[in-house]
Amino acid sequence: MTQLTGNERAAYVQNMFTRIAKRYDLMNRLMTGGQDIRWRKMVIKLARINNSSALLDLGTGTGDLAREAATQFPQAKIIASDFTHEMMRVGKRISALNFSTADALKLPFNDSSFDAVISGFLMRNVIDLQKAIEEQFRVLKNGGRIIVLDTTRPKKNILSPFIWIHMHFIIPTLGGLLTGVSEAYRYLPETTEGFVTAEEMASRMMAAGFKKVDFKRLMFGTIAIHWGEK
């Protein structure tokens, strides 16, 4: 998987998420011990939106982040977008969000359309990370905020062997049992270890024009939340 690039990688990712869509949320709960629920609440808090805000949840999957935002701010204008139709179809069975098909590298939205753009576990999957960041910058209003929740390459520490075992054995085994697609859950450690560090993600956000960029590591350094302002 890691050797794939460009459109070939995009097609692989889309097909993979189509195959695991029905069990995607359950696997997130199990892999993180339910911590992903708390992280999503943190994302919405960092977005600093209110009931009059326009929010884009990019790479929404089944809409977990968008649902959290809608629960807290039911009057806000929330668009949940993804390029995997099956993920959104599963999400539509859960709640009546405003789902929209979108490619993170060429968003179908006007400049300065949103007060915040949020994403959960999207950015390591895009084929052009810098372009995805720049597109989010483009559709944000001045003063708008970007919040990125994703895996990050963990620093070496005393827990590194246990983290490696969890990512390379426990997650693929559990994913295979629940979804029948263990390959998808071998993809997770591959892309995490091949993804940018938290520091490099922050640098890329600043290179795209974002100010007040910062981040917080979570779950023994394997997850990070980044934020910045246009």
N, C-alpha and C positions, 0 to 999 in steps of 0.2 A: 504493500500500500504506500509506504513512504516514498517509493521511487516514482509514483505517478505524479504528473504535473498537468497544469492547464485544464482543458476541457475534459480530458480523460479522468482526472481526479475529481472534477466537479460531478461527472456522471456517476462515478463510483460512490461518492458521498451521498448523492441523492437517492441512489438505489438502496444503499445501506440503511438510511433512515426510513425509507419506505418499508423495508422488511421488518424493522424493529418498532415501528410506530405504536402498535397496540400495547406494548410492554415498556415503552420508553420512560414514562413517569414512574412506574413501579421500580424500575432498575435504578433510576436516580435516587429514589428514597433509600433503597437498600445499599447502594454503593457509598452513599454519604452518611448513612445512619440517620437519615432524616434532616441533616444539617442544611440541605439545599433549600428547605422551606424558610429557614432563618436567613439564609443568604439573600433570597429573593426579597424578603422584607427590607433588608439592608439596601438593596439596589433601589427600591422605590423611595426609601428615605433619602438616599443620596441624590436622587433625581430632582428633589425639591419641587414637585409639581403640586397643583391644587385642582379644584373642580372646574376651573376655566382653562386648564392647560391642554395642549395638544401633545400627545405622546406616541412615539413609534417604538414598538417592541420588535426588533429586527432579529430574524432567525428564531421566531417565536416557538417553533415546534408545535406542541399541542396547546400553547397559550398560557403556560404556568405564570410567567412574569406579568403578562397582560391581565390575567385574572386577578392577581394580587393588586395590581394598580386599580382595576375596576372596583374591587372590594373596598379599597381605601378612598377612592375618589370616583364615585359612580357617575358624576356629571362630566368628567373629563372626556375629551375626544381621544379615544385610544384606537390605534390601528395595530393589529397583530399580523406581521408579515413573515413569509417563509417561501422557499422555492421548492419545498417538498410537499406536494399536495396531500399525500396520505397522512402526514403529521397533522395538517390543518383539518382534514376530515375527521380524525379522531378528536381533535380539540372541539370541533363544532358539536359533537355529541355530548360534550361536557358543559359547554356554556355558549351563550349567544354573543360571542365577541365579533368585532368587525375584522374578519380575516381578509388578507390581501396577498396575492402572489407577488413576490419581489425578489430580484437578484441583488444581493448586497453590493455588487460591483457596479450596478447601474440602476439605482433606485428610481422608481416611477413616480417621484414626488418632486414638486417645485422647490426651488431654493427657499431657504428660510421658512419652512413649513411647520417646524415642531419646536416645542419648548424643551423637550428632552428626547434623546434616543437611547434606548437601553437594549442590552443583549445578554443572553445567558448561554454560554457554551457554543457560541457561533464562531468566534474569530479564528480559532485554530483550524477551522474547516474551510475557510475561504482560500481561493487559489492566489489571491493578490491582497495581502494584508494591508499594505499601505493604501491601496485604492479603496478598500472597504472603509478605512478610517476617514479618508478624504471625502467619500460620499456622505458619510454621517455628518461631517463638518458642514458640507454644502447644504443639507436639508435642515440644519438647525438654525434657529433664529439667533441673532446676536444676544449673548447672555444665556443661551441655551446650554444644556449640560449633556454630556455623553457619560454613560455608565457601562462598563464592560465587566461581566462576570465570566471567568473562564479558568481552565486549567493553566498552570504555569510550570515551567521547569523547576523542580525543587532543588534547593542547595543541598550539598552533601552534609549529612550530620549523623548522629548516632542512630537515628531511626531509619536511615536510608535503606538498609537491607530489608526491613519489615515493609516499608513503603513499596519496594521493588516486588516483593512477594505478593503483596495485596494487589498491585496493578497488573502483574504479569500472570498470576495464577488464580487468585480468588475471583477477581472481576470477570475474566474470560470464562471461568468455570460456571459461575453464577449466571452470567449472561447467556451462556449456551443452554443451561437448564431451563431458564425462564422463556427465552425467545427462540431457541433452536438456531441462533446465529452467533456462535461464539466468535466468529471472525470479526464481527462488529465491535466486540469488546476486547479484542486484541488491538484494534485500531486505536482505542483510547490511550493506552500507554505509549504506543508508537508516536501518536501526534503530540501527546504531552511532552515527551522527551525531545521531540524534534521542534517544538514550538519555541518562540522567543522567551527570554527571561522576563520577569516582571519589570526590570529596569529598562530593557529594550522596548517593551511595549509602551512604557511611559515616554521614552525618547521618540518613538514613532508618532505618538499622539501629539507631542509638541512640534514635531516636524510638519504635521498636517495643519498646524495653526492653533491648537488648543492651548489655553492658559490654565494656570492653577491646577496642573496635573499632579495627581498623587495616587497611591495605591495602598492596599492592605492585603497581606497574605493570610490565608486561612488553611485549615486542615493540614497541619504539618508542612506548610509551604507548597502544597500541590495545587492550591486554588488561589486566585487573586481577584480582587475587585479593583478596577481602575476607574478614575473619574477625572473629568476636565471640563472646561468651560470655553465656549466660543466668544 
